[in-house]
Each structure stands twice: as structure tokens, then as C-alpha cells.
Amino acid sequence: HEQLLKMMEERMMDVEQKLRLVKRLLQDKVNQLKEQLSKNTKADAMVKDLYVENAQLLKALEATEQRQKTAERKNYLLEEKIANLNRIVKNLASPSFSP
């Protein structure tokens, strides 16, 4: 009977030791997961910031492209006016040089 009791005590100590080991392993895993959550939270915030920045850059690009189109149209109109003025000057100059 005493030997059975001793075996039971040894088993209980062994189980307690295994439980402490499992508890330590679980705590390590909890710490690891907390750290990963923190990293993921930071990464999520960075992604959101980049998304907002990208949207702002797209708006700026659209505005720049619109300004470029406007400048190209104005440039085209100015070139037409220059060509017309050159024709007028040529026409005005031609009769004055004729005898």
C-alpha cells in the first residue's frame, strides 16, 4: 500500500513538472503572439497611411495632368496665333516691298 502511494506521489510530481513545462511553453507562445499582434497592428497602420498617401498622390497626379493638358492647349492656340501673325506680317510686308 505504501509503495502504491509512493508511485502515485512520483506520478503526481511528474505530472506537475510536465504541467509547469506546458505552462511555460504556453506563456512563451502567448508572448510571441502578443509581439506578432503588435507588429501586425503597426503594419496595418502603415498600410493605412500608405493608402491615404497614395490617394493624395493620385489626386495630385490628376491635377498635374490636367494642368499639362491645359498648358498644351494654350501652347497650341499660341502657336496658331503666331502662325497667323506671321502670315499677316508677311502679307503686310509683301506689298510694301513691291515696286
C-alpha positions as CSV (number, residue, x, y, z in Angstrom):
1,H,0.0,0.0,0.0
2,E,2.8,2.4,0.9
3,Q,4.6,1.5,-2.4
4,L,1.5,2.4,-4.3
5,L,1.2,5.7,-2.5
6,K,4.9,6.4,-3.3
7,M,4.3,5.6,-7.0
8,M,1.3,7.9,-7.1
9,E,3.3,10.7,-5.5
10,E,6.0,10.3,-8.1
11,R,3.5,10.3,-10.9
12,M,1.9,13.4,-9.4
13,M,5.2,15.2,-9.2
14,D,6.0,14.2,-12.8
15,V,2.6,15.5,-13.9
16,E,3.2,18.7,-12.0
17,Q,6.5,19.1,-13.7
18,K,5.0,18.5,-17.1
19,L,2.3,21.0,-16.4
20,R,4.8,23.6,-15.4
21,L,6.7,23.0,-18.6
22,V,3.5,23.2,-20.7
23,K,2.5,26.4,-18.8
24,R,6.0,27.9,-19.7
25,L,5.6,26.9,-23.3
26,L,2.1,28.3,-23.5
27,Q,3.3,31.6,-21.9
28,D,6.1,31.8,-24.4
29,K,3.6,31.3,-27.2
30,V,1.3,34.0,-25.7
31,N,4.3,36.4,-25.6
32,Q,5.2,35.5,-29.2
33,L,1.6,36.1,-30.3
34,K,1.4,39.4,-28.5
35,E,4.5,40.5,-30.2
36,Q,3.2,39.4,-33.6
37,L,-0.1,41.3,-32.9
38,S,1.9,44.4,-32.1
39,K,3.9,44.1,-35.3
40,N,0.7,43.5,-37.3
41,T,-1.0,46.5,-35.7
42,K,1.9,48.7,-36.7
43,A,2.0,47.2,-40.2
44,D,-1.8,47.8,-40.5
45,A,-1.3,51.4,-39.5
46,M,1.5,51.8,-42.1
47,V,-0.7,50.3,-44.8
48,K,-3.5,52.7,-44.0
49,D,-1.1,55.6,-44.1
50,L,0.3,54.5,-47.4
51,Y,-3.2,54.1,-48.8
52,V,-4.1,57.7,-47.8
53,E,-0.8,59.0,-49.2
54,N,-1.4,57.0,-52.4
55,A,-4.8,58.6,-52.8
56,Q,-3.3,62.1,-52.2
57,L,-0.6,61.4,-54.8
58,L,-3.2,60.2,-57.3
59,K,-5.2,63.4,-56.9
60,A,-2.0,65.5,-57.3
61,L,-1.1,63.5,-60.4
62,E,-4.6,64.0,-61.9
63,A,-4.3,67.8,-61.2
64,T,-0.9,67.9,-62.7
65,E,-2.0,66.0,-65.8
66,Q,-5.0,68.4,-66.1
67,R,-2.7,71.4,-65.9
68,Q,-0.4,69.9,-68.5
69,K,-3.4,69.4,-70.9
70,T,-4.4,73.0,-70.3
71,A,-0.9,74.2,-71.0
72,E,-0.7,72.1,-74.2
73,R,-4.0,73.6,-75.4
74,K,-2.8,77.1,-74.6
75,N,0.5,76.4,-76.3
76,Y,-1.3,75.1,-79.4
77,L,-3.5,78.2,-79.5
78,L,-0.5,80.5,-79.2
79,E,1.3,78.6,-82.0
80,E,-1.7,79.2,-84.2
81,K,-1.8,82.9,-83.3
82,I,2.0,83.1,-84.1
83,A,1.4,81.4,-87.4
84,N,-1.5,83.8,-88.2
85,L,0.6,86.8,-87.1
86,N,3.5,85.7,-89.3
87,R,1.1,85.4,-92.3
88,I,-0.3,88.8,-91.6
89,V,3.2,90.3,-91.3
90,K,4.3,88.5,-94.5
91,N,1.2,89.8,-96.3
92,L,1.8,93.3,-95.0
93,A,5.5,93.2,-95.9
94,S,5.0,91.8,-99.3
95,P,3.1,94.7,-100.9
96,S,5.4,97.3,-99.3
97,F,8.5,95.8,-101.0
98,S,6.8,95.5,-104.3
99,P,7.6,98.4,-106.7
